[in-house]
Amino acid sequence: MARLAPAYALRRPTETALYALVRDHLETFLAHARETYDAPLPRYVQNELRGYLLCGVFAHGLNLLLADGSVSFTKKGFDETTMRAMITRAGGEQIDISKLDP
């Protein structure tokens, strides 16, 4: 008899120890870096750390798995026409993925 796949377990990213650590100490860490080092952390590093707190929390947006195998987090408020073109197969539209990040 074939085994059934296990039931889907909803991820709860905001309940992990790493999430709590980043949430509770990120701004203190960034202030420390600004005061201690010759130059602040690069903006992209700061953005990635702040973005981590949004990733997986669907109130802020959603993750998109793209045809090239990459995954992109898209913030809430993205361009609806572009999103519709991405999730339908009918039109063959050219898609500007930059319009998905408001």
C-alpha positions as a printed NumPy array, in Angstrom:
array([[  0.   ,   0.   ,   0.   ],
       [  1.353,   3.429,  -0.963],
       [  2.261,   5.83 ,   1.797],
       [  0.567,   9.189,   1.845],
       [  2.655,  12.309,   1.943],
       [  2.813,  13.878,   5.395],
       [  0.342,  16.667,   6.045],
       [  1.586,  20.154,   5.266],
       [  2.907,  21.902,   8.36 ],
       [  2.44 ,  25.657,   8.187],
       [  5.687,  27.557,   8.675],
       [  5.72 ,  30.038,  11.514],
       [  8.845,  32.089,  10.819],
       [  8.05 ,  34.638,  13.512],
       [  8.234,  31.909,  16.169],
       [ 11.845,  30.857,  15.516],
       [ 14.766,  31.717,  17.771],
       [ 16.622,  33.354,  14.868],
       [ 13.67 ,  35.598,  14.042],
       [ 13.394,  36.689,  17.696],
       [ 17.132,  37.396,  17.837],
       [ 17.097,  39.537,  14.682],
       [ 13.854,  41.311,  15.665],
       [ 15.037,  42.136,  19.167],
       [ 18.619,  43.164,  18.399],
       [ 18.851,  44.346,  14.784],
       [ 18.644,  48.083,  15.373],
       [ 21.051,  47.873,  18.34 ],
       [ 23.482,  45.912,  16.194],
       [ 23.248,  48.422,  13.322],
       [ 23.802,  51.354,  15.718],
       [ 26.811,  49.563,  17.2  ],
       [ 28.234,  48.972,  13.721],
       [ 27.779,  52.661,  12.807],
       [ 29.515,  53.816,  15.994],
       [ 32.293,  51.206,  16.053],
       [ 33.457,  50.729,  12.477],
       [ 35.049,  53.196,  10.081],
       [ 32.147,  52.766,   7.678],
       [ 28.574,  51.598,   8.278],
       [ 27.472,  48.219,   7.031],
       [ 26.653,  48.354,   3.314],
       [ 23.045,  49.344,   2.629],
       [ 22.319,  45.983,   0.97 ],
       [ 23.349,  44.157,   4.168],
       [ 21.049,  46.354,   6.241],
       [ 18.222,  45.839,   3.745],
       [ 18.697,  42.051,   3.751],
       [ 18.593,  41.916,   7.546],
       [ 15.454,  44.066,   7.675],
       [ 13.953,  42.05 ,   4.808],
       [ 14.49 ,  38.848,   6.772],
       [ 11.861,  40.071,   9.246],
       [  9.334,  40.333,   6.384],
       [ 10.15 ,  37.115,   4.54 ],
       [  7.63 ,  34.363,   5.117],
       [  5.129,  36.683,   6.759],
       [  2.405,  36.825,   4.146],
       [  0.926,  40.028,   5.571],
       [  3.976,  41.725,   4.018],
       [  4.087,  39.921,   0.668],
       [  4.799,  36.529,  -0.843],
       [  7.59 ,  34.371,  -2.199],
       [  7.635,  33.712,  -5.932],
       [  9.319,  30.68 ,  -7.432],
       [ 10.474,  31.729, -10.892],
       [ 11.02 ,  29.521, -13.922],
       [ 14.801,  29.858, -13.622],
       [ 14.616,  28.232, -10.181],
       [ 15.214,  31.4  ,  -8.193],
       [ 12.926,  32.618,  -5.424],
       [ 12.032,  36.269,  -5.004],
       [ 10.161,  37.889,  -2.109],
       [  7.629,  40.38 ,  -3.437],
       [  6.218,  43.033,  -1.157],
       [  2.511,  43.617,  -0.789],
       [  1.28 ,  46.254,  -3.237],
       [  3.013,  44.88 ,  -6.344],
       [  1.821,  45.674,  -9.864],
       [ -1.294,  43.508, -10.378],
       [ -1.062,  43.417, -14.189],
       [  2.472,  42.054, -13.999],
       [  1.444,  39.473, -11.407],
       [ -1.508,  38.303, -13.538],
       [  0.836,  37.906, -16.507],
       [  3.145,  35.763, -14.386],
       [  0.494,  33.379, -13.084],
       [ -1.327,  32.746, -16.356],
       [  0.04 ,  30.867, -19.318],
       [ -2.206,  32.315, -21.99 ],
       [ -0.645,  35.578, -23.059],
       [  3.074,  35.086, -23.67 ],
       [  3.593,  38.56 , -22.177],
       [  6.978,  40.093, -21.578],
       [  7.283,  40.606, -17.825],
       [  9.231,  43.341, -16.081],
       [  9.927,  41.74 , -12.704],
       [ 11.077,  45.07 , -11.271],
       [  7.41 ,  46.14 , -11.203],
       [  6.768,  43.497,  -8.553],
       [  8.765,  45.388,  -5.917],
       [  6.889,  48.595,  -5.062]])
